[in-house]
Amino acid sequence: MKALDGIKVLDFTHVQSGPTCTQLLGWFGADVIKVERPHVGDATRKQLVDKPGADSLYFTMLNHNKRSIELDSKNATGKAVLTRLIEESDVLVENFAPGALDRMGFGWEAVHEINPRLIMASIKGFGAGKYADCKVYENVAQCTGGSASTTGFLDGPPLVTGAQIGDSGAGLHLCLGIVTALFQREKTGKGQRVSVAMQDAVLNLVRVKMRDQQRLAVGALKEYSQHGAGIPFGDTTPRAGNDSGGGQPGKILKCKGWEDDPNAYTYFIIQEAVWGNVCDLIGEAAWKTAKGYATLPERLDKLDEIFARIEEWTQTKTKFEVLEACNPLDIPVGPILSMKELAEDEALYATGTMVEVDHPERGAYLSVGCPIKLSASPAEVVRAPLLGEHTEEILRDLGYSNEDINKISASGAIGEKSCV
Ligand code: COA
């Protein structure tokens, strides 16, 4: 038995943000029915294509553990089928552009009337306000949520990050909202709306930079290397390069081979509790007691000098040798792992975080599995559905006969399907 066994999710999502949410619900055991436009489907099926004719990795890696129905929700017969699906579902998830669902005739009031127990969950770019009408993609959310202005180096432009905090970040937030609403429904018997704005999700994830915005009012941010470099602070949280985001100073340092390998680097954190171990490791035992070095507040204006000295040591070791030397001394370090190294890491396959999946069009491909581990409900990754692969099966589940399905098909609501 899986945690969400018996929960039916009507998945009206597309691209990345919504699909990451419904994929998680599928991994937790929900029956996720992805509604797709006949002959077209989710646009990502045919984006960034690496194997002509096959669904893309973009689509297949975001839509595991789902069934697909082709259904035109603007066609009158299609609307009637969708109404049946809404009656039978526990959750409807969507991330259409603002207003699209209302134009279809399936806004909150309408679906709540069809099924008062239904939880309707939406992702939009922005919450209510002046930007509410905007269409939004990942990097727009990173820019408007405060991430880009605080990412990058002081002397460079704002940067977006590879972590999809706008899309997958919003999907994660929405998933938590949905399971919380399901929990509340256990007590009230009623559905509710769950809304996540991508801007809000990003802002939540850069919360510590809003912390720093307020700390600026009372002086310099002394743990930023900008402070040690003597560069005055302005009136907003600056870009901090690879400085640590917290109270324990850190930096990315070169390791052996950095000249040829773009990922021969390590993150190195000087945790106050193990300052003595750091000093011993790099051959600077005198720093343990020296005035200006012995305590963190004294050291804050010398971080560049101290990290330069540590880097002299890390450059004599590979990033993995640094880890092996530091870990027994409780010094927190992180080798910069490339996508290739992660794709080849057997430990990640052993835990199911990386998986190999078979697909009828693509053959075997690698994917990231479920990162959330439930001991009594382990996720099993099932390949993404082909477009409309389960249309007939889902219609039959709804009680439609062969004759009904032929009529629905003739109406153009599900593409060309015929049952004998
Ligand atoms: N049958 C019939 N019509 C369908 C359908 C179906 N099964 N599924 C979708 N459509 C229609 C919609 O009703 C809409 O029609 P309308 O504009 O005439 O009302 C149309 O397809 C396109 O939907 P839309 O959401 O506007 O897609 P888009 O490709 O123009 O925009 C986004 C894509 C992502 C920018 C937009 O959906 C968006 O801003 N979403 C919210 C934020 C978000 O999640 N962004 C991140 C995506 S990773």
Residues whose N, C-alpha, C, O or C-beta is under 5 A from the ligand:
A	BS01	COA	H14 V15 Q16 S17 V35 E36 R37 L71 D72 S73 K74 N95 F96 A97 A100 R103 I123 K124 G125 C134 K135 V136 Y137 D167
